[in-house]
């Protein structure tokens, strides 16, 4: 077993705790003598236990001291080399100084800890604020979407609206669209399906055919849900969608027509 | 708070039976040792008795202290722990705590109901809070409550080697924490 393994086995801690047999103790001491590393570690462990004991000290009642001091006697032949009696005053100052240093150490430690905690809390707080903001944004988006859906649903379910299906032309056979048109209120809504996205300088334009002539019903970009279009008065017989320059045209470019459908009068 | 007096010099003066040295020794270390003892016996009156026994033993048996073996404090701590554990196991208070009923009392203060240790426990709990759960357990049982490592191994079903390395890690981590103060 090498020295590192020996140290990490925990035998030195057992030694300091006094849990080893005398023989095992001798072995530890022999190792300590042989390896400076073991001696050093042993010393560190002892100091650690000592520190822990000091940190977790409990004030012993003064009566115990009196009782101890009165029951011990200096050896009869004690050749006490009287050390210069410590000056009361000086030693008092020393205690006061020691106490203030200790107090300072403890307070700086506590200050440091609180500062650390505060910093952590601060960081946590800003994360939470950011998350909260995100959730609020999401909520608003969802809410708007929900409002839109509720409106769409109202229109879809409203019997006043007639439903005109527009089918894909040769240009775009897979496309389709539905126009919801209330003749009396002239409101027009549009729902599209499979219309390709356009370049930025182009837009789709919806046309109503009234008396054989195309009437502009507004431009739109590809989007989900119902798109609100311009009002169309009574008399439209068909609707169609063409591709026009952004902003729309006065006359439809018929060759770009994507979908078309007739109003089936009911 | 560790450095000011040289423990070796103090031991030498005790060997010369200087009462002043005893005075100093008591002032310096009685509270630390009292804490050690009280947490093991968990009773103020008993702890005071043990503390007194410990200091008398230190005074009377100072010749058996071998500086080559370790620090004076370590020797005193071992004396105190052993006396406390002996006391605890002696008949007079054995019924209040049995080894087959190891309790993690630092975390369940008052369950043994002998003393109000709340204040004393704050420091311990604070200190232990820095450790990992498994280290806290062994440190509490082995160091603070005076169970032997093999008792903890048996009672908690943890291999003895593991108990030992956990004690070691606990001490190492505490060393870091105390070092930073």
Interface residues (C-beta under 8 A of the other chain):
Chain A: X8 X9 X10 X11 X12 X13 X14 X16 X17 X18 X19 X25 X29 X42 X43 X44 X45 X46 X47 X48 X49 X50 X51 X52 X53 X54 X55 X56 X57 X58 X59 X60 X61 X63 X64 X65 X67 X68 X69 X71 X72 X74 X75 X78 X79 X80 X81 X83 X98 X102 X105 X106 X109
Chain B: X1 X2 X4 X16 X17 X18 X19 X20 X22 X23 X26 X30 X31 X32 X33 X34 X35 X36 X38 X39 X48 X51 X52 X55 X56 X59 X68 X69 X70 X71 X73 X74 X77 X78 X81 X82 X119 X120 X123 X124 X127 X142 X143 X144 X148 X149 X161 X163 X164 X165 X167 X168 X171 X172 X174 X175 X178 X180 X181
